[in-house]
Amino acid sequence: MRQNSAVHERVVAELLNRAGVEKDYAGLDEFARIALLRRELASNRPLGTRFSDYSEETASELAIVEAAAEAHRIYGPQCITHYIISKAESVSDLLEVNILLKEAGLWRAGANGDPPQAAIMAVPLFETIADLEAAPKIMSAYFGLPEISGVVKARGHQEVMIGYSDSNKDGGYITSTWGLFKASKALEPVFAQAGAAMQLFHGRGGAVGRGGGSSFAAIQAQPRGTVQGRIRITEQGEVIAAKYATRDVAMANLEAMTSATLLASLEPEGISPRDAARFAAAMDELSQAAFAAYRDLVYGTEGFEEFFRELTPIQEISGLKIGSRPASRTKSSRIEDLRAIPWVFSWSQARVMLPGWYGVGHALAAFEDKALLADMAQSWSFLGSALANLEMVLAKSDLGIAARYLPLVEDQARAGDIFARIRDGWAMTHDGLLAATGQARLLEKNPKLDESIRLRLPYIEPLNLLQVELLKRHRAGEDDPRVKEGIELSINAIATALRNSG
């Protein structure tokens, strides 16, 4: 199960209000919330009653936990084991889920000194750069609650989900990747002190901008001590068909992930403590420079939102029935409120693939110690994996094709300025990557992938040109159903050809 923390807050606030426990839960500070929620979790008395009329949202959420309890009764406790909290930002966000579970009997207070029983684990999802930085402090405080400590020790492990997609949309590729690495590493001693095994749930997507790329390399690049024989990874979109369409292919992929998990759990750190400290300081510098460049373009450039929505087929993608959730979290058109999947997918369709590389070139160009950078790329599995994924994205992008989408933008002067910045950023990223990896051209050291991409490109380019023409007609008001169908077919075809694009 999964729901946004803001929904939990509203539902718990209504339950407390209707029960006469607290009239203004939303107005309480974090300390007061934690104290109130702990008091409620110490009692098996439910807050809800069938004699009250709740809002549609509250009634729906209560029905969901009741359905989970019914599934446990029919199929056993293993049928639903996790409740993921999107946008987790505080300890109260986790406790609120346990309150909802208590309403269905899935959390039971302990008696006679016994720890509480939690049939379903509350799992925080830390998504933005700020959330990732706060994750160790939140989990330390959560584990510090005696009732939670008892539940975790009885279970033996606790899961934490870390989000690749929203952290990338928030801070750009290299900042997201480094932020995830640091958060994972900082969580390890927190779990060790709590006496709990750590299971990280990597919320990856198919595209590199959403954590895509080689699962084997990604697992091996995790900080030592964070893969303790356990790891959980999402596989989404076209990646599922690519990796699990046949038994043999599925077995090969699962074997690769299993072996990577074993190696990451057992192998010692590949670099010395001294190098680890030097490399981490260098990555902080690179991340800050990349973050500044990315934020300046995406969130600090006037008209960028309109440029993105007119250049790419985001409007048309939003109308497709290809996902379980709407393109935006709210009715707002702001990039902050746009879900990460259509954000990345749209840039891929227009062959810009901006979330997978923008800002990195600025960071590489500004970094003065090129010898250190080359050493890091060669000897550090983390940076080697990150640059390999970056290289693949650059090889699949084509700003010449992307320029064909420019006439779709209404403000041509602004479009030209923004696109020039994107083109310059791509060139800096391209040149910086080749210098760091010691190559004369992209994918020089990966000829099999190079050949695979080159064989597909001649078939993708006509699809892009066709898509541009159909988008022009559709946005001009042409209502022939074949135009809309053609756009949908082109979107599907380009995604299939690019493979890890969404």
ABEGO torsion letter per residue (X at the ends): XBBBAAAAAAAAAAAAAAAGABABAAABBAAAAAAAAAAAAABABBABBAABBBBAAAAAAAAAAAAAAAAAAAAEAAABABBBBBGBABAAAAAAAAAAAAAAGABBBBBGGBBBBBABBBBBBBABAAAAAAAAAAAAAAAABAAAAAAAAAAGBBBBBBBAAAAAAAAEAAAAAAAAAAAAAAAAAAAAAAGBBBBBBBBBBABAAAGBEBAAAAAAABBBGABBGBBBBBBBEAAAAAAAABAAAAAAAAAAAAAAAAAAAABBBABBAAAAAAAAAAAAAAAAAAAAAAAAAAAABBGAAAAAAAABAAAAAAABBABABBABABABABAAABBAAAAAAAAAAAGAGAAAABGAAAAAAABABAAAAAAAAAABAAAAAAAAAAAAAAAABBAAAAAAAAAABABAAAAAAAAAAAAAAAAAAAAAAAAAAGBABBGAABAAAAAAAAAAAAAAAAAAAAAAAAAAAAAAGBABAAAAAAAAAAAAAAAAAAGBAX
